[in-house]
Amino acid sequence: MLSIFTNRYAIAQDDERIKRGKEAYKKYCSVCHDETGTGDGQGAVISGILPRDLTDKAYMSLLSDDEIVKIIRYGEDAFPHLQMPGQGNEIPESVGWDIVYYLRTIAVDKGPLKAPSPQERAKRFKEPLGRGKIYYLRYCSSCHGISGDGKGWAARGLLEGKPAALNDPALMSKFTEQDILAHVKGLTKKEDRDMPIFGKSITNDIVKVIASYVKTLSAIPGR
């Protein structure tokens, strides 16, 4: 009789924790990861870097509970390749664990992993071009587009000028990586400049790897 009571109590505790985790997830995570957890939230477009599909069991199984809590609370400070802000100031550790408890209930088998694993993403970020791509997506793709075609979401009626097509070989052949750095940081003055000056908001090192990656967008295979 005692074991039946204990089991019922444990199930009730689990249900309550899942409920708390679901509510916290909706409050803190759904804007980017969507209420379903598939990564299609409204903030996903603005972020430039598509959030992970948290319902993909193949991907989520490669992350420990402790790692997910740290991702939620510390974000890019602990996992720079994610470029995701941490919520540690708003989310106590206990709430982070509730969210993890809920996330484990929505992960389903979607077959073999199609996206890079968490470990592979971290490895790629160590390479300059890997970092350049991530930083480009975060800081530049909203205007210049993911492919560099100048057709990012912000360019669709939100800007007065038209962002440059960074995948145009003829245009980009005129600029060195140093030219790109100077332009992004506002070191060269141009009266007709429409692009904001980033100045100190991003470091020279970040701009340098962005510039290196941008040059690959206009590279023609075989040359």
Beta strands, then each sheet from edge to edge (+ up, - down):
end
